[in-house]
Amino acid sequence: MALGLDDALGERLTAGVLVSSTPHNSKRWHSFIGGHPLPNEASLAAARAAFALLDRANAEQATIFFLISGGGSAMIEWPVSDDISLHDLRAANQDLISCGASIAEVNAVRRAFSAVKGGGLARKAPRTKMFTLIVSDTNPGDEGSVASGPSLAPPPDAPMAIEVVERYGLDTIFPESIMNAIRQGRKSREPINGSHIVLLDNGTATRAAQQKAIELGYSCSVLDHINEQPIQEGCNLLLASPSCAISGGEFSCPVRGDGRGGRNLETVLRCAIRLDNQTTHTVVLSAGTDGIDGNTPAAGAIADETTIQRARNLGLDAAQYLARSDSYSFFEQLNDLIVTGPTGTNVRDLRILLKGPRRS
């Protein structure tokens, strides 16, 4: 998006702050390598630079473009209180992303202790003209949750942060500084100016996959209702689907062990266990469109009804790998990982199911 804005505006673009996973060499951009999935020192430095640029823009009554995409929740961050350290921010975010909460619940809590999220950046420059361009990794209509919405107001139906924390037992493990911010529940009533446009979202990916399937001769369905279920429920719905089915979104997937994995790899492992020795030929793929699943270098994996037997032949117990959240190690030994490398964008996950004729 930064390169696109460079091309579109040229010299009319006077200055920018870019936070991403790769450096960007340009005289107009101040570039930072933000942390992901947890904030780092560069995440804080990026916020300081953004605050300074917004102050300048506000004084000049300038025009601002916010370029927002998934991952921004960690890549740019600043706490609402000086009592909250980077260590506290990292600990709270780690607990949040591994507790099994939905993205809406996670973002509701993040906004409670962040000076960036929930429109925090936009409120720094009320005298400017603002436009937000979004590559969305959330549900349609939930653009305020992309990167926890640094330039947009929180969704009006967002859950209460304290309720989410208590629901998942996070109030007993969060740092005290984080809990103090959540209990205080400070909310800004200042309006946010500007407009926003969604450039890409999960529907872009699922419809493109459907179109490709149709070109290949399949009768293919996009199952939008298979989206944010608890992971086992989502797997069951996927496996019960028609012969060629595509779904997107992100299953809720709590981390139980200390292995290497993510929700896509675990989705495929759970499906493989269900498919063990079935007579209908069924193939399942699940992968993150950003090319990274959980704490692994893989985007996801692929499995069919022979996967578990091939694992047994190697002495692998699928249930043990599932119990310790180690699905990456399982599929690595079977050579069934999907490794694309970082794709440079993120429009949530993509799952594909194909069913063929019965095996003899």
VENHUNOR-V565469 format. One record per run of one state. SS is the DSSP state (~ for helix, > for strand, _ for the rest). FROM is the first residue (numbers start at 1). LEN is the number of residues. Records with the same first field share a line. If there is no record, write none. Layout:
BEGIN
SS=FROM-LEN + FROM-LEN
END
This chain:
BEGIN
_=1-1 + 13-3 + 21-8 + 34-7 + 61-2 + 70-2 + 76-3 + 80-6 + 99-4 + 113-1 + 115-7 + 125-4 + 136-7 + 149-12 + 168-2 + 173-3 + 185-10 + 201-1 + 216-5 + 223-7 + 240-4 + 250-2 + 253-10 + 276-4 + 289-11 + 305-2 + 314-4 + 324-3 + 335-2 + 339-10 + 359-2
~=2-11 + 41-20 + 72-4 + 86-13 + 103-10 + 122-3 + 143-6 + 161-7 + 170-3 + 176-9 + 202-14 + 231-9 + 263-13 + 307-7 + 318-6 + 327-8
>=16-5 + 29-5 + 63-7 + 79-1 + 114-1 + 129-7 + 195-6 + 221-2 + 230-1 + 244-6 + 252-1 + 280-9 + 300-5 + 337-2 + 349-10
END
